[in-house]
Amino acid sequence: MNDFVLNPNKPPIIIGSGITGATISMMKPEFSLYDKARYPGGRVSTKQLQENGIRFDIGATMFRDQMEIDWLGKVTQYNLFEIWNTNGVKIETKSIYDKNHHFPIEGMESIVKGMLKDKSSHQSHTLKSLKKKDNHSWECIFYSNANKQFVSVDTSQVIFTLPIPQILELFTNSEATIEFKRWKDFLETYNDYRKTLVCLFSWDHWKPDLNSLGLNLENQIPITTSLQRGEDWEYQSWEHIKYQNDSSKGANLLVQFSSLFSETHFEYWMDQEKKPTPFYQEMLTTGVKEKWDTPSPDGIFLHRWKYAQAQMPLLGREGALKLDSEEFSEWKTLCKETGIMVLGDWMFGSKIERIIGGVHFLIHNGIL
Ligand SMILES: Cc1cc2nc3c(=O)[nH]c(=O)nc-3n(C[C@H](O)[C@H](O)[C@H](O)COP(=O)(O)OP(=O)(O)OC[C@H]3O[C@@H](n4cnc5c(N)ncnc54)[C@H](O)[C@@H]3O)c2cc1C
């Protein structure tokens, strides 16, 4: 098979403006960026409720500043703040949990916005199918939700950053080619994601006594979150402390549910208006009252992530990204020979620092 020859007149395009797409864009601003959603961010998404100004993160809630890469038998450490500094990106953060975990004071989504800076991404553009034109280019067919029309873009390389099931669906909706078949065979091993259900409880005029809940606010780095692996109500974060709002007399608590709970309740979690059905209203209200001795919440906001976190990343889930592997060599060959590159948390692991550090490394070493 002939290699795809990158044509400088048709620069690569990035599909997806989540943290992966934003990192590529930060370092390669000449690449165009497309996303089906109205705003960039993907699974790094901050919600601000209009009625009361409450801010909370519905996807990722914090990041580490350090990550490591193991390549050619040598482990090198990278620091996110240094990567941002080098690229002229400023994000004001605070520590949370311990001195290596942080969150941006404007919400997690501001990481993506900060990395995109003044670059405009083509939002509300859903990639519907791909067509191979020759060994130099792909035709990408988007549907623009804003203009209600199809838009066709030619490129020498398509860089996918979507969860694998969404990529495979796109291949299925496109005319079959050997390139899709090769990627499909390769990606199937890593196509394993957990689901996550998320709920935000809000109280207009009540605040918890956090010390009595075992959370420590006197520390220099306040502990306002807790993780109980294996329990249904797995991760809890008192978001009103993270994102303080002086005019608010209330509190809000974000809960992420376990993989098992999320799998069981996923289909029925909310009605068409994304509101809890009477069954879940009762279950959640009873649960929050029992666990934290709260009054009935004044508001319940629900969200569900079908492909929340990749479970079998190619470069490992914890520790240094392992690049001295046959799988990584195979990935590079596929990228070179097909004019398609597939990146994302299925490759680096579902951690912001692994993705940013990993993409930075690939670009810095001329692999991307
Ligand atoms: C509930 C939850 C909690 C998490 N907590 C943490 C945490 O605390 N710390 C941490 O480091 N990580 C956390 N993660 C993991 C982290 O959020 C993800 O690993 C990371 O955001 C993945 O980014 P991505 O850019 O690879 O993919 P995504 O963010 O999924 O981006 C893909 C983008 O592609 C777009 N797209 C999809 N289909 C199309 C199409 N056909 N055409 C055009 N665009 C399309 C989507 O709209 C999306 O914006 C969490 C994730 C979840 C869901």
PDBQT file of the ligand as one rigid body, heavy atoms in Angstrom, charges set to zero:
ROOT
HETATM    1  C1  LIG A 401     -17.640  12.194  34.360  1.00  0.00    +0.000 C 
HETATM    2  C2  LIG A 401     -16.197  12.265  33.974  1.00  0.00    +0.000 A 
HETATM    3  C3  LIG A 401     -15.250  12.603  34.925  1.00  0.00    +0.000 A 
HETATM    4  C4  LIG A 401     -13.898  12.696  34.571  1.00  0.00    +0.000 A 
HETATM    5  N1  LIG A 401     -12.994  13.116  35.493  1.00  0.00    +0.000 NA
HETATM    6  C5  LIG A 401     -11.727  13.385  35.132  1.00  0.00    +0.000 A 
HETATM    7  C6  LIG A 401     -10.857  14.073  36.020  1.00  0.00    +0.000 A 
HETATM    8  O1  LIG A 401     -11.244  14.504  37.106  1.00  0.00    +0.000 OA
HETATM    9  N2  LIG A 401      -9.575  14.298  35.595  1.00  0.00    +0.000 N 
HETATM   10  C7  LIG A 401      -9.124  13.909  34.357  1.00  0.00    +0.000 A 
HETATM   11  O2  LIG A 401      -7.957  14.139  34.042  1.00  0.00    +0.000 OA
HETATM   12  N3  LIG A 401      -9.967  13.311  33.458  1.00  0.00    +0.000 NA
HETATM   13  C8  LIG A 401     -11.251  13.053  33.817  1.00  0.00    +0.000 A 
HETATM   14  N4  LIG A 401     -12.120  12.500  32.912  1.00  0.00    +0.000 N 
HETATM   15  C9  LIG A 401     -11.618  12.063  31.605  1.00  0.00    +0.000 C 
HETATM   16  C10 LIG A 401     -11.434  13.221  30.612  1.00  0.00    +0.000 C 
HETATM   17  O3  LIG A 401     -12.515  14.108  30.717  1.00  0.00    +0.000 OA
HETATM   18  C11 LIG A 401     -11.359  12.665  29.187  1.00  0.00    +0.000 C 
HETATM   19  O4  LIG A 401     -10.368  11.666  29.118  1.00  0.00    +0.000 OA
HETATM   20  C12 LIG A 401     -10.999  13.733  28.158  1.00  0.00    +0.000 C 
HETATM   21  O5  LIG A 401     -11.786  14.882  28.346  1.00  0.00    +0.000 OA
HETATM   22  C13 LIG A 401     -11.187  13.182  26.748  1.00  0.00    +0.000 C 
HETATM   23  O6  LIG A 401     -10.955  14.223  25.816  1.00  0.00    +0.000 OA
HETATM   24  P1  LIG A 401     -10.969  13.984  24.238  1.00  0.00    +0.000 P 
HETATM   25  O7  LIG A 401     -10.687  15.286  23.605  1.00  0.00    +0.000 OA
HETATM   26  O8  LIG A 401     -10.062  12.853  23.915  1.00  0.00    +0.000 OA
HETATM   27  O9  LIG A 401     -12.433  13.474  23.894  1.00  0.00    +0.000 OA
HETATM   28  P2  LIG A 401     -13.819  14.291  23.991  1.00  0.00    +0.000 P 
HETATM   29  O10 LIG A 401     -13.786  15.268  25.091  1.00  0.00    +0.000 OA
HETATM   30  O11 LIG A 401     -14.894  13.265  23.993  1.00  0.00    +0.000 OA
HETATM   31  O12 LIG A 401     -13.861  15.118  22.612  1.00  0.00    +0.000 OA
HETATM   32  C14 LIG A 401     -14.373  14.592  21.429  1.00  0.00    +0.000 C 
HETATM   33  C15 LIG A 401     -15.143  15.696  20.709  1.00  0.00    +0.000 C 
HETATM   34  O13 LIG A 401     -15.597  15.173  19.460  1.00  0.00    +0.000 OA
HETATM   35  C16 LIG A 401     -16.861  15.711  19.152  1.00  0.00    +0.000 C 
HETATM   36  N5  LIG A 401     -17.530  14.833  18.194  1.00  0.00    +0.000 N 
HETATM   37  C17 LIG A 401     -18.072  13.590  18.403  1.00  0.00    +0.000 A 
HETATM   38  N6  LIG A 401     -18.579  13.100  17.263  1.00  0.00    +0.000 NA
HETATM   39  C18 LIG A 401     -18.348  14.031  16.292  1.00  0.00    +0.000 A 
HETATM   40  C19 LIG A 401     -18.630  14.098  14.883  1.00  0.00    +0.000 A 
HETATM   41  N7  LIG A 401     -19.240  13.098  14.235  1.00  0.00    +0.000 N 
HETATM   42  N8  LIG A 401     -18.276  15.220  14.207  1.00  0.00    +0.000 NA
HETATM   43  C20 LIG A 401     -17.646  16.250  14.837  1.00  0.00    +0.000 A 
HETATM   44  N9  LIG A 401     -17.351  16.228  16.172  1.00  0.00    +0.000 NA
HETATM   45  C21 LIG A 401     -17.693  15.133  16.879  1.00  0.00    +0.000 A 
HETATM   46  C22 LIG A 401     -17.555  15.796  20.508  1.00  0.00    +0.000 C 
HETATM   47  O14 LIG A 401     -18.575  16.790  20.484  1.00  0.00    +0.000 OA
HETATM   48  C23 LIG A 401     -16.400  16.162  21.449  1.00  0.00    +0.000 C 
HETATM   49  O15 LIG A 401     -16.311  17.554  21.674  1.00  0.00    +0.000 OA
HETATM   50  C24 LIG A 401     -13.485  12.404  33.232  1.00  0.00    +0.000 A 
HETATM   51  C25 LIG A 401     -14.449  12.082  32.258  1.00  0.00    +0.000 A 
HETATM   52  C26 LIG A 401     -15.796  12.017  32.633  1.00  0.00    +0.000 A 
HETATM   53  C27 LIG A 401     -16.826  11.737  31.561  1.00  0.00    +0.000 C 
ENDROOT
TORSDOF 0
